[in-house]
Amino acid sequence: MAFPDLIMRRGARLFTFIFLGCVVALGAALYLQHVNNLDPCPWCVVQRILFVVIGLFALAGALHRPRAFGMTAYATVIGLLSISGIAAATYHVQLQGDPARAAQCAGSVVERLLDYLALGTIIPSLFQYDGPCTLKPWSMLGLSIPEWSLAAFLSIFIAVALTTIFGRR
């Protein structure tokens, strides 16, 4: 098997797994919202947007099956988006830990930006927010929703970083 073919197969698998991980994360969010009646807050919606965008880039990378340069390009974009997700989820975790700051979530710049973009009117079941940033109404294995989101974004970043670093050898 030629070296470029190996890179293409590794990249296709990586991007497929990332795409499926994003689908699972979004499916879990929709389940918690529509079955458990846990309305998302503005920061939840920001993280959902990042999962959608990462998932779309990963799907494009999986279907494209790029060679070394293309794989690095897709991995770099996905890595940068996952860093944005890490930042958003970390901030959300900090908000939930400080109720005084979390109360400022209402009317924040993020909320105004989401209102301006009107994503909640385009796909309301996914991007409409009504929940407060202060609640921790659900946890699994001791982790809240934004902590699970943080773990997912960290996993994506580590996967693309390791594949990019070790894929060159």
N, C-alpha and C positions, 0 to 999 in steps of 0.2 A: 504494500500500500504506500502510495506516495505521501510525502510529508504534507503538502497542501490539502490532500483529501482527509488526512487525520485532523487537521485544524478545522476543516469545514464540518466534519462530523462532531467534533467536540463542541464547536460553537453552536451547532444546531441543537444538540442535547441541552447545553447550558441555557440557551434562550428559550427552549421549550419548557424546561423546568421553571424558569423565572416566570414565563407567561402563566403556567398552571398555578404557580404560587400566588400570583396576583389575582387570578380568578378565584382561588380558594379564599384569599383575604377579603375580596369584595363580596363573595358569597356569604361568608361569615358575618360581615357587616350588615348585609341585607337581611339575613336571618335574624340577627339581634334587633334590627330596626322593625321589621314587619311581623315577626312572630313573637318576640319578647317585648315589643313596644318600647324600645330604647331609642328615642330620637337622637340623631347626631347633632353635635354642636358645630360651629364654624370650623374648628380645628380638625374635627373628624372628617369634614367634607374636604378640607385641604389634603388630608392624607389619602382620602379616596381618589381625589383627582390625580395625585402622584402615582397611586397604584394603577389607575387606568392608563396613564401616559407611559409608565414603565412597561406595563403589560403590552401595550401597542408596539413599542419599540422592540420588545423581546419577541413578539409574534413576527414582526417584520424581519428581525434577524434570523429567526428559526426558518422562515419561509425562503429568505434570500440565500441562506447558507454561504455567507461571505468567506473569502480567503482571509489571510492573516491581517491585512490592513483593514478590511471591512469589519472583521470581528473585533479588532481593537477599537474601531470607531464606534460600533454599537455598544461595546462594553464600556467605553468612556462615557457615552451619553447616559447609559443606564446607571453607571456608577455615580455620576454627578446628580442625577435625579434621585438616586437612593440617599445620597448625602443630604439633599433637600428634605427627603422624608425623615431621615434621622433627626434633622434639626427641628422639623415640625412636631414629630412625636415626642422628642425630648422636652420641647417647650410645653406641650400639652400635659405631659407627666408632671412637670413643675407646676403648671396651673392647678392641676388637681390636688397637689400637695399644699397649696396656699389658697384657701378660700377667699381671702381678701383680694388677691390678684385675679383670681378666677372670675370674680364678679365683674371685673373690667372687660371681660370677653364680650359682653353685650355692648354693641356700638363700637367695637374695635375696628382698626383699619382692615383687618382680615374680613370681618363681617360686612363692612361697607364695600370692599372689593368684590366679595361674592354676590352681594346684592346688585352691584353694577354689572357684573358679568351675566347675571340672571341664569346661571346654570341650573338653579332649582326649578325654573320654569321649563327648561328644555327637557331635562330628565329628572322629574321631581322625586321619583322613588329612590334615586341614587344620590342626588345632590341637594335636596331640600333639607335645610337644618331647622330644628325647632328646640333642640335640647340645650341645656346649660353646660358650661365647661366645668362646673364644680362637682358634678355627680360622679361617683364610682359605683354605679348600681350593679355591676357585673364583674366577676373575676373568675379566672380559671387557673388552677395551680398557683394561686396567690398573685397573679398578674392581671392588671386592669386592661381595658381595651387599648388605650394608647401605649401601654407597655408591650402588649403583643404586637402592635403595629411597629413599634421601635425594634423589636426582635426581628420582625420580617424584613424591615429595611436594612438592618445590620446584616442579616443573612444574604440578602441580595448583593450588598456591597462587597462582602467577603467573597462570595462566589465569583463575581466578575473580576475582583482584584486577583484572587488566586489563579483563576483560569487565564487571565491576561499575563500574569507574571510567569507561571509555569508553562503556559502554552507556547512560549517563545523558545523553549529548550528542545 
